Amino acid sequence: MSSPAQDPVDVHLVIDGRDITVASGTTIFDAARESGIPIPVLCHQHDETPVGVCRMCVVDVGERAYTAACIRKVEPKEKKTRPDEPDLVVKTNTDPVRAVRKTVLQLLMADHPTPCVRQRNTKDCELEKLAHEYGAIQSPYPHREVTRGQDDSSHIILVDHSACILCDRCIRACADLRDNFVIARQGKGYNADIAFDLGKPMGSSSCVSCGECMVSCPTGALTNKETIHHQFEDGVPCELEELRKMPLFDHVSGTFLRFNHGAVVKRHIKQGEFLFYEGEGGPTAFYVLEGHIDIFISAPHGHVHTRERSTALTSDMHTRLVGKHEHQREGENLHITHTAVDASMELSQEDPVARIGPESLFGEMSCTHAYPRSATARAATDCVVLEMRRNVLDALRKNKTFRSKVDKDYLEHTFENHLRKSSIFSSLTSGFIQELRQKVRLGQYAPGEVIFRQGDVADAFYLVRRGFIKVSEAYPGGELVLAYLPAGSHFGEIALLGHSKCTATCSALDHVDLVQISGEDFQNMLRLFPEVRNHLESICEERLRENQKRFDHVSGMPVDDFLRQGLMEAQSLLVLDLDNCTRCDQCVKACADAHEGVTRLVRDGLRLDHFLIATSCRHCKDPLCMVCPVGAVHRQRSLDVIIDDSCIGCGECAQNCPYGNINMHEFTRALRDDELALLGAGQQRARKAVVRKATSCNLCHDRKTPACVYACPHDAAHRVTGEQFGEMLKK
Amino acid sequence: MRLDRTHRPWIIWTAALLVLAGLAYFLGGRSLHNGISGGSIAGLIFGAAGYGLMLFAALLSVRKKFTRWRIGRAQTWMRGHLWLGLLSYPLILFHGGFRFGSGLTFTLMLTFSMVIITGIGGAVLQHYMPRIMTEHVGYETIYYQIDRVQAQLAQEAEGLLSWLYRKHAHYGLLVPASEKIHASATTLVSLSEESGDHLREAYESTIKPYLAQRRAYRHELYDGRRAKALFVELRKVTPAPLADVVDGLESICTEKRDLDRQSRMHLILHGWLLAHVPLSVLLILLGGIHAVMAVRYG
């Protein structure tokens, strides 16, 4: 978190007569792009660091020489003659500027084999396109006498050195985006060209054929030799020409789209048809072209509750699905009212359904991170959607124009819901949210990137739009992960509420999009809405008390020991004496019999001396079970894992738990009318659907003699307190 | 189950019952001309009591089947099975006046003796083996998962060796230069194609067959000392960048050895039941037949 002194300030620009305000440090190119003013460029693409070598983006800023817009950052003017004077006046399209660009293009075209391979294949060579626009196709300058030749040694990529304009996009793609460092420049002046390793043919170099250079190249210097034919079960593959006509793919390289033939398909979905179901895997994302899609969660809201059911002769455990208002567990958050799903929206837990329309993108998290689908998608009307693979989605997301559009959609359609998701902010007025909408900053973070560290001075409040935030606290001897916050969560409020320093470290687990509300706006919100302040203060006090308690508990002790000590603190341990145990697995069988056939006891785990301690939760330092597509898994105060009512039964947590301590339970529910309508006449009798819910086992902590202890014939299984266990160890 | 101090009440009560039965046998025998026999009243009482205890001991398996029934802890049933089952033997001896008889009664007594011997043997095994297993099997897993774990080990070994099968036209063998061969290292070092030959050969001829074979008790790698010697030799002829592969293979073989050892111990620990249980069923059956025949035709 930066200190307020380093914060960017607003800078007033006038570009081609339009007043624009941007944060200081923004390049002229980005400022113009955000305002929809096109500036031509060849050596810069959105996800790379600008270097300003092609000089196509030159603009007139009233200085002695024209400046490259892609590298010139705007800063506030030090001396102004009048207060409303702009910090910078930029002219992007004057005749002298265009003349300079034309000269640059003519020089480049002098050596360019027109039409180049890319122009022939996909008709989108950026150089030739600009040359056409500026009337520079026919260069007045002499052509190179000896061609620089081609390198076809790679199986995947054809290198045409004669089409290379030395923009360095491939070099930065290889080094900065992929960390491969295979491509560099060699030679000087007119003899300079790109080289692989130390001038080897591409096929013999250490190139791993990732294709990033090919996708980055603006001309036909690096093009694909092969085409990957992607296969989808449904839909018609979109041809290159069709994709190029869609505004969505405006800035995506034709070479990339040609190389990935079939990676985007068009699907016509009839009203009522399902695109996918919650919990299933799906490596694709969807973009709505026409019609509307309903996004909903069909799993009933509730958690698994197990209680003892005894008769005169038998005793077993009965498992039911109950809501949090019927049965409340310690550490359960009752303030959450919405569930985050893999779309630009959140679903109310009362009525978990929402509708999305044209130009909406959904299914991104499943596509990019292989998370299970967080909701079910069904066509509300007849509709047309694009289904795309991850590489296409990545290519789209690299584009800042596309990202701006997604951000704009988010602020317009989702931000208010997102903020109101928590009952804490439910009292905010729409007017205030509208005001806030203009002020928030949207940021992207790469996996592992730290948003703020424990002890940093707080200056913002954050909402998670996409991805997971890892919240961890430092303890003597190690770091303990407290939570993985999913999309829809918020953080940073404790420090802003007068405590000034951040109490935990927050970092991005994967690609994360955040909404940042400045400390000033946050304080303003608290001032205007005292009920929000009161609510937040009570939560913060409770959380700080817990933090202090936890810290007091573990201070002076390595965190590993603390976690082990956590067992000692337990009131009710389940211990197997391995010197007595004949490994007959009677305990496991009894556990399964008592829990409707699903055993919760795994006779494996932490060993201390000759004792094996069965644990329901290992209090992992980094519990990946909490990476839940709908954010249903949390830590309790005791550090155990709790699975809340919004679980959709996808099984991701059970799969991620390396100790098998999370179980999936099946329940039945009545089918809804729309589901019945989808069934054929012969299936109408099946009026019930199976629902799965995850639960972490508490090892029958509330029972003195659980089934496993009762069934052990060898005096090996014991239910003991921490103290008793200590005595057993001493013996 | 360990036969420790917690068994003392059972031992005392069993001994007391035995003394009482012994007294009854000697006192009762004195009053009879030929001493106590199976057909006498006292003999019938001893026989009924002995058979009753046998039936109780046999009910342990029924108790184990119905784990939900709250009819006493399985541990109590097991102790009853052990001590009262043992007590049934002298009672039956008192019933027959220490005579084994002939025909059915001889078969019955022989079966009973074998049941008792296998039972005692089993109790001794269950007293010592769990501790031995805990001490000597470092990588213990759940018995039914041993096959799966061993398959995973074999697969892991294949992964370790995979570098040695990827010969590059220009660079020979390319192996990761990092310490951990499993890591997705980006730095590779080039070795001559032959440098991995010894390791490859040892893997193909010795290690791979060992990892593929379940319960490879006769294999040379099952012997810890011989396995250690093999890996020491292998290290001498393997280039340094491949040292991690050798370490990894040795660790895999150690785990596999532990799993084999666990299999073997598990068989010993539970194998005696293959004799004890059928003999017990036979005993209950023959005992029933003997009782019916004695009452009806005796």
Interface residues (C-beta under 8 A of the other chain):
Chain A: D179 S204 S310 L313 T314 S315 D316 L578 D579 N580 C581 T582 R583 C584 D585 Q586 K589 A590 D593 A594 V602 R603 D604 H610 T705 A707 V709 Y710 A711 C712 P713 H714 D715 A716
Chain B: M1 R2 T6 L60 K64 T67 R68 W69 R70 I71 R73 A74 Q75 W77 M78 Q126 M129 P130 R131 M133 T134 T141 I142 Y143 Y144 H170 T186 H266 L269 H270
